[in-house]
Amino acid sequence: MSGFIVTGTDTGIGKTVFCAALAGALRGFYWKPVQAGLDGETDSETVRRLSGLPDGHVLPEAYRLALPASPHRAAEAEGLAIDVGSVLRSPRHTIGRESTIAPSPREAAGRAGVGGGSAFGCSPSQAEPSQGELASNFGQTCSRPERPPPLAPPRRRRGGGDPGAPGSVASSRDLGALTLPAVAGPLVVEGAGGPMVPLTRGTLFIDVFAAWGLPVILCAATRLGTINHTLLALEALKRRDIPVHGVAFIGEANEDSEAIIAELGGARRLGRLPLLTALTREALAAAFAGAFDPADFRS
């Protein structure tokens, strides 16, 4: 299966509008597996209105939840639990506790004591000193850390070809209601909020991204704060070997922020979708065509 996962650095930044433009340009299919919040126009209805896709190319959601909240909470409010299938039924990731996700090479080296202990060059005994040690060692300093390299590009997976290429084959493993639908064309899948949004109390959306195997497009607003948010999202995706196709910026031009994110994040800068005064199908298609290269999204 070919296609892309579209996620964002935050909610409400315009990734649904970007999905409508991308799905329309590809003449593909669109799927929003979990819709949380049903007041007003839903994301699928927005894409249907703005993309120009034929009937049947905007696929029905797996879950339509009334509460505009994180999917895990919106589901619980209706007495439901989102079905993530046998692959993800056990907890995949918890922050600050042991995880079934394999550590990054840098993290694994740190756990093994390679490089002298902590990230700041202290020995393990110095990393968490007692109160007495703090008093006796007052004034001593650890070695200055070296500047870390930019985030590494996604690594090539065995047997999977180039993980960042359009047309990467998605996993066919059992993901319950979130198993990717089989469609005859490129599929644009939109997540909810950002990659670290919980679907259940043991599964994050990023865990499903990893199981799906499609390349991810990260939508990032150009407003203040985007550098930190975008680099954190890229770090989380790349630590899990999730192929990152690139970053799509949304908003007013901010050349320096866009450039430094691409440089430090090791990610392709796909383009920038400007804010449109009149958001119509024709205006969106024209803006997308002028801001993005269609060849970047075709195999």
Backbone as CSV, one residue per row, in Angstrom:
resi,resn,N_x,N_y,N_z,CA_x,CA_y,CA_z,C_x,C_y,C_z
1,MET,0.839,-1.191,0.000,0.000,0.000,0.000,0.875,1.242,0.000
2,SER,0.499,2.252,-0.764,1.234,3.507,-0.803,0.434,4.590,-0.107
3,GLY,1.128,5.595,0.356,0.443,6.699,0.993,1.277,7.332,2.079
4,PHE,0.626,8.154,2.903,1.311,8.904,3.941,0.453,8.971,5.194
5,ILE,1.128,9.036,6.324,0.495,9.414,7.578,0.763,10.901,7.771
6,VAL,-0.270,11.657,8.101,-0.111,13.089,8.361,-0.397,13.340,9.836
7,THR,0.584,13.879,10.524,0.415,14.252,11.925,0.896,15.682,12.087
8,GLY,0.772,16.218,13.292,1.135,17.608,13.503,1.840,17.818,14.824
9,THR,2.362,19.014,14.998,3.027,19.358,16.248,2.022,19.739,17.319
10,ASP,0.775,19.934,16.940,-0.250,20.357,17.884,-1.600,20.177,17.206
11,THR,-2.658,20.357,17.966,-3.990,20.324,17.369,-4.346,21.711,16.852
12,GLY,-5.186,21.761,15.836,-5.663,23.031,15.324,-4.663,23.830,14.521
13,ILE,-3.654,23.173,13.936,-2.646,23.924,13.180,-2.908,23.913,11.682
14,GLY,-3.909,23.146,11.225,-4.236,23.132,9.804,-3.892,21.853,9.079
15,LYS,-3.619,20.772,9.813,-3.226,19.541,9.117,-4.377,18.920,8.333
16,THR,-5.635,19.155,8.764,-6.765,18.641,7.989,-6.854,19.339,6.638
17,VAL,-6.629,20.642,6.625,-6.624,21.387,5.362,-5.487,20.890,4.480
18,PHE,-4.313,20.645,5.084,-3.202,20.095,4.304,-3.574,18.722,3.746
19,CYS,-4.217,17.885,4.560,-4.637,16.561,4.081,-5.582,16.673,2.895
20,ALA,-6.501,17.627,2.954,-7.434,17.814,1.842,-6.683,18.184,0.571
21,ALA,-5.701,19.078,0.703,-4.927,19.486,-0.465,-4.095,18.330,-1.011
22,LEU,-3.460,17.578,-0.113,-2.607,16.466,-0.550,-3.427,15.346,-1.179
23,ALA,-4.511,14.938,-0.520,-5.338,13.862,-1.068,-5.932,14.269,-2.409
24,GLY,-6.326,15.540,-2.531,-6.864,16.000,-3.799,-5.821,16.010,-4.898
25,ALA,-4.606,16.449,-4.561,-3.535,16.482,-5.564,-3.152,15.081,-6.019
26,LEU,-3.208,14.117,-5.101,-2.851,12.735,-5.432,-4.014,11.975,-6.068
27,ARG,-5.216,12.562,-6.018,-6.432,11.839,-6.439,-6.503,10.503,-5.722
28,GLY,-6.220,10.571,-4.423,-6.142,9.350,-3.639,-7.336,9.153,-2.732
29,PHE,-7.060,8.605,-1.543,-8.083,8.319,-0.551,-7.669,8.975,0.766
30,TYR,-8.673,9.305,1.571,-8.415,9.944,2.872,-9.103,9.130,3.956
31,TRP,-8.381,8.957,5.093,-8.964,8.229,6.227,-8.552,8.901,7.521
32,LYS,-9.531,9.265,8.318,-9.326,9.764,9.685,-9.864,8.675,10.600
33,PRO,-9.013,7.802,11.143,-9.522,6.650,11.887,-10.282,7.005,13.160
34,VAL,-9.855,8.073,13.848,-10.519,8.440,15.104,-10.892,9.920,15.053
35,GLN,-12.199,10.191,15.075,-12.709,11.560,15.136,-13.230,11.807,16.542
36,ALA,-12.599,12.730,17.266,-13.036,13.092,18.615,-13.594,14.506,18.576
37,GLY,-14.897,14.629,18.730,-15.592,15.904,18.621,-16.470,15.919,17.386
38,LEU,-17.781,16.030,17.591,-18.728,15.949,16.474,-19.534,17.226,16.294
39,ASP,-19.280,18.240,17.110,-19.965,19.510,16.923,-19.375,20.235,15.714
40,GLY,-20.210,20.673,14.829,-19.728,21.356,13.636,-19.218,20.368,12.602
41,GLU,-18.447,20.888,11.660,-17.920,20.071,10.560,-16.791,19.180,11.052
42,THR,-16.880,17.885,10.776,-15.803,16.975,11.160,-14.657,17.083,10.163
43,ASP,-13.519,16.474,10.507,-12.359,16.531,9.607,-12.655,15.839,8.277
44,SER,-13.351,14.713,8.319,-13.688,14.023,7.069,-14.596,14.871,6.198
45,GLU,-15.538,15.575,6.822,-16.427,16.456,6.058,-15.660,17.632,5.464
46,THR,-14.686,18.146,6.203,-13.848,19.225,5.677,-13.066,18.758,4.457
47,VAL,-12.469,17.568,4.556,-11.702,17.034,3.431,-12.613,16.773,2.239
48,ARG,-13.794,16.261,2.498,-14.738,16.017,1.390,-15.091,17.330,0.685
49,ARG,-15.238,18.399,1.448,-15.613,19.692,0.875,-14.467,20.350,0.121
50,LEU,-13.229,20.194,0.618,-12.107,20.953,0.070,-11.236,20.183,-0.921
51,SER,-11.314,18.864,-0.916,-10.377,18.069,-1.718,-10.821,17.849,-3.153
52,GLY,-12.132,17.818,-3.380,-12.621,17.460,-4.706,-12.522,15.980,-5.002
53,LEU,-12.333,15.149,-3.967,-12.234,13.707,-4.183,-13.584,13.130,-4.600
54,PRO,-13.569,12.098,-5.439,-14.827,11.456,-5.846,-15.527,10.790,-4.663
55,ASP,-16.794,10.484,-4.834,-17.538,9.757,-3.814,-16.837,8.440,-3.489
56,GLY,-16.778,8.125,-2.227,-16.150,6.884,-1.797,-14.675,6.996,-1.511
57,HIS,-14.068,8.147,-1.807,-12.633,8.299,-1.553,-12.330,8.918,-0.193
58,VAL,-13.341,9.426,0.493,-13.201,9.812,1.899,-13.825,8.690,2.707
59,LEU,-12.972,7.916,3.347,-13.411,6.688,3.998,-14.054,6.991,5.351
60,PRO,-14.998,6.160,5.784,-15.639,6.390,7.084,-14.663,6.162,8.235
61,GLU,-14.825,6.926,9.287,-13.975,6.794,10.463,-14.220,5.450,11.156
62,ALA,-13.190,4.945,11.806,-13.365,3.754,12.640,-14.104,4.109,13.928
63,TYR,-13.854,5.321,14.428,-14.509,5.783,15.656,-14.961,7.229,15.461
64,ARG,-16.214,7.500,15.806,-16.766,8.853,15.832,-17.190,9.123,17.279
65,LEU,-16.410,9.933,17.971,-16.592,10.158,19.401,-17.047,11.589,19.630
66,ALA,-18.000,11.769,20.511,-18.632,13.075,20.678,-17.746,14.079,21.404
67,LEU,-16.986,13.633,22.397,-16.231,14.554,23.236,-14.995,15.065,22.503
68,PRO,-14.797,16.387,22.381,-13.568,16.914,21.768,-12.412,16.861,22.762
69,ALA,-11.772,15.712,22.810,-10.700,15.473,23.782,-9.744,14.454,23.193
70,SER,-8.724,14.117,23.962,-7.820,13.051,23.546,-8.625,11.790,23.264
71,PRO,-8.270,11.018,22.226,-9.085,9.843,21.874,-9.336,8.884,23.028
72,HIS,-8.333,8.656,23.879,-8.546,7.714,24.982,-9.636,8.213,25.920
73,ARG,-9.655,9.521,26.177,-10.649,10.101,27.083,-12.011,10.188,26.420
74,ALA,-12.046,10.556,25.137,-13.312,10.635,24.422,-13.982,9.268,24.340
75,ALA,-13.180,8.225,24.146,-13.728,6.866,24.101,-14.253,6.445,25.471
76,GLU,-13.489,6.720,26.509,-13.917,6.347,27.863,-15.212,7.039,28.255
77,ALA,-15.398,8.271,27.776,-16.622,9.002,28.100,-17.860,8.320,27.538
78,GLU,-17.671,7.492,26.513,-18.783,6.752,25.920,-18.762,5.281,26.310
79,GLY,-17.920,4.944,27.299,-17.840,3.559,27.760,-17.145,2.646,26.781
80,LEU,-16.259,3.197,25.957,-15.571,2.421,24.932,-14.076,2.361,25.210
81,ALA,-13.433,1.416,24.580,-11.975,1.360,24.513,-11.605,1.147,23.060
82,ILE,-10.732,1.976,22.534,-10.346,1.869,21.131,-9.609,0.550,20.905
83,ASP,-10.046,-0.187,19.903,-9.472,-1.499,19.595,-8.201,-1.316,18.775
84,VAL,-7.057,-1.626,19.391,-5.779,-1.491,18.695,-5.234,-2.832,18.234
85,GLY,-6.020,-3.905,18.405,-5.619,-5.200,17.869,-4.612,-5.930,18.726
86,SER,-4.261,-7.121,18.278,-3.368,-7.987,19.053,-1.950,-7.460,19.105
87,VAL,-1.514,-6.741,18.083,-0.134,-6.265,18.036,0.139,-5.249,19.134
88,LEU,-0.826,-4.373,19.398,-0.610,-3.270,20.333,-1.441,-3.405,21.601
89,ARG,-1.981,-4.586,21.866,-2.878,-4.710,23.015,-2.150,-4.521,24.335
90,SER,-0.902,-4.970,24.419,-0.129,-4.716,25.630,0.497,-3.339,25.528
91,PRO,0.744,-2.675,26.680,1.293,-1.318,26.622,2.604,-1.266,25.856
92,ARG,2.729,-0.295,24.976,3.915,-0.167,24.144,4.886,0.864,24.689
93,HIS,4.370,1.901,25.330,5.267,2.985,25.708,4.725,3.708,26.931
94,THR,5.571,3.916,27.906,5.236,4.760,29.035,6.424,5.646,29.319
95,ILE,6.167,6.905,29.550,7.242,7.849,29.773,7.728,7.715,31.212
96,GLY,9.028,7.484,31.375,9.601,7.375,32.709,9.577,5.984,33.286
97,ARG,9.024,5.005,32.546,9.028,3.614,33.003,9.569,2.746,31.872
98,GLU,9.753,1.458,32.168,10.260,0.551,31.155,9.277,0.466,29.996
99,SER,9.795,0.347,28.797,8.975,0.314,27.595,9.385,-0.869,26.736
100,THR,8.430,-1.352,25.948,8.750,-2.425,25.001,9.386,-1.875,23.737
101,ILE,9.439,-0.551,23.586,10.070,0.043,22.421,11.583,-0.027,22.590
102,ALA,12.278,-0.491,21.568,13.735,-0.606,21.658,14.364,0.768,21.823
103,PRO,15.380,0.889,22.689,16.037,2.188,22.873,16.855,2.568,21.655
104,SER,17.079,3.864,21.487,17.934,4.334,20.413,19.373,3.924,20.703
105,PRO,20.254,3.894,19.677,21.651,3.527,19.932,22.305,4.401,20.984
106,ARG,22.017,5.709,20.963,22.622,6.601,21.956,22.136,6.260,23.362
107,GLU,20.800,5.977,23.470,20.247,5.638,24.770,20.796,4.306,25.264
108,ALA,20.923,3.328,24.344,21.447,2.027,24.733,22.893,2.139,25.209
109,ALA,23.680,2.981,24.523,25.063,3.168,24.935,25.141,3.792,26.317
110,GLY,24.236,4.732,26.588,24.224,5.358,27.899,23.877,4.385,29.001
111,ARG,22.921,3.480,28.726,22.548,2.489,29.732,23.694,1.532,30.022
112,ALA,24.505,1.253,28.974,25.617,0.312,29.145,26.849,0.977,29.744
113,GLY,26.788,2.287,29.948,27.924,2.980,30.542,28.971,3.390,29.543
114,VAL,28.653,3.342,28.253,29.622,3.727,27.237,29.767,5.239,27.244
115,GLY,30.990,5.708,27.171,31.230,7.143,27.092,31.308,7.818,28.436
116,GLY,31.432,7.039,29.522,31.707,7.659,30.808,30.496,7.976,31.639
117,GLY,29.310,7.422,31.324,28.192,7.609,32.229,27.132,8.520,31.653
118,SER,26.811,9.574,32.381,25.673,10.400,32.007,25.987,11.256,30.791
119,ALA,24.950,11.911,30.305,25.104,12.741,29.106,26.005,13.936,29.353
120,PHE,26.229,14.280,30.592,27.027,15.454,30.899,28.467,15.111,31.249
121,GLY,28.900,13.889,30.995,30.291,13.529,31.182,30.643,13.158,32.603
122,CYS,29.664,12.999,33.497,29.945,12.590,34.870,29.974,11.076,34.954
123,SER,30.670,10.556,35.924,30.658,9.121,36.156,29.326,8.736,36.768
124,PRO,28.939,7.430,36.719,27.672,7.023,37.298,27.538,7.424,38.758
125,SER,28.648,7.376,39.517,28.554,7.729,40.922,28.293,9.214,41.105
126,GLN,28.672,10.021,40.104,28.441,11.455,40.196,27.060,11.845,39.712
127,ALA,26.413,10.940,38.968,25.150,11.315,38.351,24.086,11.606,39.395
128,GLU,24.013,10.808,40.494,23.030,11.022,41.532,23.737,11.021,42.888
129,PRO,24.459,12.101,43.246,25.235,12.122,44.471,24.348,12.217,45.699
130,SER,24.865,11.703,46.810,24.172,11.843,48.077,24.345,13.263,48.593
131,GLN,23.603,13.597,49.669,23.729,14.929,50.235,25.151,15.183,50.733
132,GLY,25.780,14.134,51.331,27.151,14.292,51.801,28.115,14.552,50.677
133,GLU,27.927,13.831,49.570,28.805,14.024,48.417,28.618,15.407,47.822
134,LEU,27.383,15.884,47.833,27.142,17.223,47.325,27.917,18.266,48.135
135,ALA,27.927,18.073,49.469,28.625,19.029,50.329,30.127,18.958,50.138
136,SER,30.675,17.718,50.067,32.128,17.573,49.966,32.653,17.940,48.598
137,ASN,31.831,17.787,47.550,32.287,18.049,46.186,31.857,19.412,45.672
138,PHE,31.365,20.247,46.575,30.874,21.554,46.135,31.983,22.323,45.423
139,GLY,31.668,22.875,44.290,32.641,23.636,43.524,33.296,22.855,42.421
140,GLN,33.200,21.487,42.472,33.764,20.686,41.396,32.758,20.633,40.240
141,THR,33.268,20.493,39.055,32.407,20.500,37.867,32.633,19.246,37.049
142,CYS,31.617,18.870,36.324,31.735,17.774,35.370,32.286,18.318,34.061
143,SER,32.739,17.434,33.206,33.250,17.864,31.913,32.120,18.436,31.067
144,ARG,32.453,19.410,30.246,31.447,20.054,29.405,30.997,19.094,28.300
145,PRO,29.684,18.951,28.086,29.217,18.028,27.054,29.546,18.550,25.665
146,GLU,29.796,17.616,24.764,29.970,17.996,23.372,28.612,18.313,22.764
147,ARG,28.604,19.202,21.781,27.360,19.526,21.104,26.867,18.297,20.337
148,PRO,25.610,17.881,20.592,25.122,16.683,19.906,24.956,16.926,18.421
149,PRO,25.084,15.884,17.619,24.896,16.044,16.173,23.425,16.253,15.855
150,PRO,23.105,16.752,14.650,21.701,16.855,14.255,21.042,15.485,14.291
151,LEU,19.723,15.494,14.405,18.984,14.245,14.426,19.307,13.443,13.172
152,ALA,19.558,12.169,13.360,19.920,11.322,12.228,18.703,11.071,11.346
153,PRO,18.900,10.928,10.037,17.779,10.565,9.173,17.321,9.148,9.481
154,PRO,16.082,8.798,9.118,15.587,7.465,9.428,16.454,6.393,8.797
155,ARG,16.656,5.315,9.554,17.512,4.232,9.068,16.729,3.330,8.134
156,ARG,17.448,2.679,7.243,16.845,1.778,6.276,16.422,0.491,6.975
157,ARG,15.210,0.032,6.727,14.719,-1.192,7.345,15.030,-2.397,6.477
158,ARG,15.339,-3.508,7.124,15.662,-4.715,6.371,14.438,-5.173,5.584
159,GLY,14.623,-5.346,4.288,13.557,-5.870,3.451,12.475,-4.868,3.125
160,GLY,12.617,-3.608,3.578,11.541,-2.659,3.369,11.859,-1.591,2.356
161,GLY,13.027,-1.667,1.715,13.376,-0.621,0.773,13.655,0.669,1.507
162,ASP,13.521,1.755,0.796,13.741,3.069,1.379,12.526,3.449,2.199
163,PRO,12.672,3.563,3.544,11.495,3.804,4.361,10.872,5.163,4.124
164,GLY,11.618,6.094,3.546,11.067,7.417,3.334,10.448,7.601,1.962
165,ALA,10.473,6.579,1.132,9.964,6.725,-0.225,8.464,6.552,-0.270
166,PRO,7.765,7.371,-1.057,6.343,7.122,-1.259,6.156,5.715,-1.796
167,GLY,5.128,5.055,-1.329,4.890,3.698,-1.772,5.457,2.655,-0.845
168,SER,6.000,3.073,0.323,6.464,2.093,1.286,5.300,1.209,1.695
169,VAL,5.568,-0.078,1.889,4.511,-1.033,2.205,4.177,-0.956,3.681
170,ALA,2.923,-0.761,3.994,2.489,-0.685,5.384,2.286,-2.074,5.953
171,SER,2.360,-2.167,7.277,2.182,-3.429,7.960,0.768,-3.947,7.773
172,SER,0.643,-5.246,7.589,-0.667,-5.874,7.489,-1.012,-6.618,8.761
173,ARG,-0.252,-6.388,9.835,-0.516,-7.066,11.089,-1.847,-6.605,11.678
174,ASP,-2.365,-7.396,12.612,-3.664,-7.127,13.209,-3.601,-5.894,14.098
175,LEU,-4.260,-4.835,13.676,-4.373,-3.620,14.475,-5.832,-3.337,14.808
176,GLY,-6.634,-4.394,14.810,-8.028,-4.242,15.173,-8.740,-3.268,14.256
177,ALA,-9.506,-2.356,14.858,-10.260,-1.369,14.086,-9.355,-0.382,13.386
178,LEU,-8.089,-0.340,13.770,-7.145,0.612,13.178,-6.283,-0.017,12.093
179,THR,-6.619,-1.226,11.659,-5.920,-1.829,10.525,-6.156,-0.975,9.280
180,LEU,-5.084,-0.695,8.542,-5.213,0.159,7.363,-6.184,-0.452,6.350
181,PRO,-7.103,0.341,5.824,-8.012,-0.180,4.803,-7.289,-0.391,3.480
182,ALA,-7.718,-1.396,2.749,-7.151,-1.668,1.428,-7.862,-0.788,0.409
183,VAL,-7.090,0.029,-0.292,-7.665,0.934,-1.294,-6.830,0.860,-2.564
184,ALA,-7.456,1.235,-3.666,-6.794,1.180,-4.973,-6.204,2.542,-5.313
185,GLY,-5.207,2.959,-4.543,-4.575,4.241,-4.777,-3.889,4.723,-3.521
186,PRO,-3.214,5.861,-3.578,-2.517,6.372,-2.404,-3.498,6.755,-1.301
187,LEU,-3.125,6.442,-0.075,-3.967,6.682,1.087,-3.329,7.749,1.973
188,VAL,-4.090,8.778,2.316,-3.650,9.807,3.255,-4.381,9.556,4.570
189,VAL,-3.615,9.236,5.612,-4.186,8.923,6.927,-3.870,10.071,7.871
190,GLU,-4.888,10.625,8.492,-4.689,11.732,9.424,-4.822,11.254,10.860
191,GLY,-3.809,11.549,11.661,-3.881,11.250,13.078,-4.709,12.288,13.817
192,ALA,-4.758,12.145,15.133,-5.479,13.100,15.983,-4.447,13.867,16.800
193,GLY,-4.424,15.193,16.654,-3.435,15.969,17.393,-2.034,15.643,16.917
194,GLY,-1.152,15.319,17.863,0.232,15.011,17.531,0.560,13.545,17.706
195,PRO,1.804,13.147,17.452,2.171,11.725,17.491,2.087,11.089,18.874
196,MET,2.206,11.882,19.955,2.214,11.312,21.295,0.836,11.310,21.952
197,VAL,-0.205,11.516,21.179,-1.569,11.494,21.715,-1.955,10.055,22.067
198,PRO,-2.496,9.811,23.266,-2.891,8.445,23.635,-4.209,8.022,22.988
199,LEU,-4.204,6.797,22.456,-5.425,6.182,21.951,-6.121,5.381,23.039
200,THR,-5.312,4.712,23.853,-5.784,4.018,25.047,-4.839,4.413,26.171
201,ARG,-5.038,3.851,27.338,-4.132,4.174,28.441,-2.820,3.393,28.357
202,GLY,-2.624,2.636,27.282,-1.367,1.934,27.089,-0.766,2.098,25.715
203,THR,-1.479,2.797,24.812,-1.022,2.900,23.424,-1.112,4.347,22.952
204,LEU,-0.015,4.834,22.395,0.024,6.161,21.799,-0.184,6.053,20.292
205,PHE,-0.595,7.156,19.676,-0.771,7.140,18.219,0.550,6.801,17.532
206,ILE,1.662,7.228,18.093,2.958,6.968,17.478,3.263,5.473,17.398
207,ASP,2.709,4.693,18.343,2.877,3.239,18.291,2.156,2.658,17.075
208,VAL,0.984,3.200,16.782,0.247,2.757,15.595,0.969,3.192,14.327
209,PHE,1.530,4.405,14.335,2.320,4.851,13.184,3.418,3.833,12.866
210,ALA,4.131,3.393,13.911,5.231,2.450,13.713,4.725,1.135,13.124
211,ALA,3.563,0.679,13.564,3.009,-0.573,13.046,2.496,-0.414,11.622
212,TRP,1.936,0.734,11.302,1.454,0.963,9.935,2.600,0.966,8.930
213,GLY,3.704,1.592,9.257,4.875,1.557,8.387,4.893,2.554,7.257
214,LEU,3.860,3.368,7.101,3.862,4.373,6.042,4.738,5.566,6.442
215,PRO,5.294,6.274,5.470,6.085,7.472,5.804,5.193,8.564,6.381
216,VAL,5.757,9.329,7.308,5.016,10.361,8.030,5.361,11.745,7.485
217,ILE,4.344,12.554,7.270,4.507,13.986,7.000,4.119,14.724,8.272
218,LEU,5.039,15.516,8.780,4.793,16.270,10.006,4.400,17.696,9.642
219,CYS,3.184,18.086,9.989,2.732,19.459,9.761,3.141,20.315,10.957
220,ALA,3.702,21.480,10.672,4.192,22.362,11.720,3.752,23.791,11.434
221,ALA,3.163,24.441,12.434,2.832,25.850,12.297,4.117,26.665,12.296
222,THR,4.062,27.850,11.721,5.253,28.701,11.668,5.268,29.724,12.800
223,ARG,4.352,29.608,13.731,4.267,30.578,14.827,5.352,30.339,15.868
224,LEU,5.425,31.234,16.841,6.401,31.139,17.918,6.241,29.818,18.667
225,GLY,7.356,29.152,18.913,7.349,27.871,19.613,7.475,26.665,18.714
226,THR,7.401,26.894,17.404,7.380,25.754,16.490,8.702,25.000,16.449
227,ILE,9.829,25.656,16.689,11.118,24.961,16.614,11.164,23.847,17.656
228,ASN,10.856,24.183,18.892,10.882,23.188,19.961,9.879,22.072,19.693
229,HIS,8.645,22.426,19.364,7.613,21.416,19.158,7.968,20.484,17.999
230,THR,8.478,21.041,16.919,8.760,20.229,15.734,9.953,19.309,15.954
231,LEU,11.015,19.815,16.572,12.181,18.978,16.828,11.859,17.865,17.817
232,LEU,11.015,18.131,18.805,10.604,17.077,19.736,9.820,15.992,19.001
233,ALA,8.912,16.392,18.119,8.142,15.410,17.365,9.035,14.581,16.446
234,LEU,9.989,15.235,15.771,10.918,14.499,14.912,11.762,13.530,15.716
235,GLU,12.216,13.961,16.882,13.004,13.080,17.746,12.209,11.835,18.122
236,ALA,10.953,12.024,18.505,10.114,10.888,18.903,9.889,9.931,17.735
237,LEU,9.634,10.463,16.550,9.403,9.608,15.386,10.655,8.833,15.002
238,LYS,11.792,9.508,14.980,13.016,8.866,14.512,13.572,7.877,15.532
239,ARG,13.327,8.105,16.803,13.764,7.130,17.808,13.089,5.786,17.611
240,ARG,11.907,5.797,17.008,11.163,4.563,16.790,11.340,4.040,15.368
241,ASP,12.302,4.593,14.628,12.550,4.168,13.246,11.337,4.350,12.354
242,ILE,10.511,5.334,12.648,9.368,5.637,11.795,9.851,6.530,10.649
243,PRO,9.626,6.145,9.410,10.131,6.943,8.287,9.454,8.312,8.228
244,VAL,10.264,9.347,8.205,9.758,10.721,8.123,9.951,11.215,6.694
245,HIS,8.843,11.468,6.025,8.923,11.934,4.631,9.363,13.389,4.561
246,GLY,8.955,14.179,5.533,9.350,15.577,5.549,8.420,16.399,6.411
247,VAL,8.716,17.698,6.472,7.930,18.644,7.262,7.192,19.582,6.313
248,ALA,5.898,19.728,6.536,5.075,20.685,5.792,4.710,21.818,6.741
249,PHE,5.173,23.010,6.435,4.895,24.157,7.287,3.563,24.793,6.883
250,ILE,2.892,25.383,7.874,1.587,25.993,7.643,1.565,27.347,8.349
251,GLY,1.277,28.402,7.596,1.185,29.731,8.204,1.983,30.763,7.433
252,GLU,2.231,31.890,8.101,3.017,32.954,7.493,4.477,32.536,7.361
253,ALA,5.177,33.099,6.399,6.573,32.742,6.159,7.433,33.049,7.386
254,ASN,8.295,32.109,7.727,9.258,32.291,8.815,10.524,31.544,8.396
255,GLU,11.306,32.171,7.540,12.423,31.516,6.875,13.411,30.904,7.853
256,ASP,13.773,31.656,8.883,14.797,31.142,9.797,14.300,29.907,10.552
257,SER,13.076,29.957,11.068,12.543,28.803,11.802,12.434,27.578,10.895
258,GLU,11.939,27.765,9.684,11.796,26.642,8.760,13.165,26.039,8.427
259,ALA,14.148,26.896,8.213,15.475,26.412,7.829,16.161,25.662,8.971
260,ILE,16.076,26.184,10.183,16.798,25.542,11.281,16.129,24.231,11.686
261,ILE,14.809,24.136,11.526,14.128,22.866,11.792,14.604,21.798,10.810
262,ALA,14.678,22.154,9.533,15.141,21.193,8.526,16.591,20.794,8.781
263,GLU,17.421,21.771,9.177,18.839,21.494,9.388,19.064,20.627,10.627
264,LEU,18.538,21.044,11.764,18.774,20.300,13.005,17.961,19.014,13.062
265,GLY,16.800,19.015,12.441,15.954,17.830,12.471,16.299,16.800,11.425
266,GLY,17.194,17.143,10.495,17.551,16.188,9.456,16.351,15.765,8.627
267,ALA,15.408,16.695,8.418,14.171,16.367,7.715,14.028,17.210,6.460
268,ARG,13.379,16.642,5.467,13.119,17.351,4.228,12.111,18.477,4.465
269,ARG,12.379,19.618,3.898,11.475,20.768,3.966,10.591,20.718,2.733
270,LEU,9.356,20.256,2.901,8.494,20.002,1.751,7.920,21.277,1.157
271,GLY,7.644,22.268,1.987,7.037,23.496,1.508,6.232,24.143,2.622
272,ARG,5.541,25.230,2.273,4.742,25.949,3.275,3.397,26.322,2.671
273,LEU,2.335,25.868,3.328,0.982,26.205,2.907,0.582,27.511,3.587
274,PRO,0.328,28.563,2.828,-0.015,29.842,3.458,-1.443,29.833,3.998
275,LEU,-1.715,30.760,4.913,-3.074,30.939,5.403,-3.901,31.602,4.307
276,LEU,-5.091,31.075,4.066,-5.931,31.555,2.977,-7.099,32.360,3.534
277,THR,-7.301,33.541,2.979,-8.426,34.376,3.413,-9.744,33.716,3.052
278,ALA,-9.841,33.212,1.832,-11.029,32.488,1.379,-10.635,31.029,1.178
279,LEU,-11.080,30.174,2.094,-10.702,28.763,2.036,-11.720,28.012,1.194
280,THR,-11.436,27.933,-0.103,-12.289,27.202,-1.026,-11.460,26.085,-1.666
281,ARG,-12.153,25.181,-2.319,-11.463,24.075,-2.983,-10.479,24.593,-4.025
282,GLU,-10.900,25.574,-4.801,-10.057,26.099,-5.870,-8.854,26.859,-5.306
283,ALA,-9.096,27.671,-4.265,-7.999,28.439,-3.669,-6.988,27.514,-3.015
284,LEU,-7.461,26.463,-2.350,-6.550,25.526,-1.688,-5.719,24.769,-2.710
285,ALA,-6.338,24.295,-3.771,-5.596,23.562,-4.799,-4.520,24.443,-5.422
286,ALA,-4.844,25.706,-5.670,-3.872,26.623,-6.265,-2.728,26.915,-5.300
287,ALA,-3.049,27.101,-4.025,-2.009,27.383,-3.032,-1.085,26.180,-2.853
288,PHE,-1.641,24.991,-2.832,-0.826,23.784,-2.684,0.086,23.601,-3.889
289,ALA,-0.456,23.800,-5.078,0.342,23.647,-6.302,1.473,24.653,-6.360
290,GLY,1.260,25.847,-5.802,2.296,26.860,-5.829,3.338,26.702,-4.735
291,ALA,3.022,25.954,-3.675,3.926,25.847,-2.530,4.658,24.526,-2.449
292,PHE,4.157,23.479,-3.114,4.736,22.145,-3.002,5.009,21.576,-4.393
293,ASP,6.020,20.720,-4.454,6.360,20.042,-5.696,5.629,18.701,-5.727
294,PRO,4.720,18.482,-6.677,3.979,17.217,-6.720,4.893,15.993,-6.785
295,ALA,6.092,16.150,-7.364,7.006,15.013,-7.469,7.455,14.513,-6.103
296,ASP,7.396,15.364,-5.076,7.810,14.948,-3.737,6.839,13.965,-3.103
297,PHE,5.654,13.814,-3.695,4.626,12.972,-3.101,4.237,11.786,-3.988
298,ARG,4.995,11.586,-5.060,4.669,10.491,-5.964,5.825,9.509,-6.017
299,SER,5.498,8.239,-6.174,6.534,7.200,-6.230,7.154,7.151,-7.613
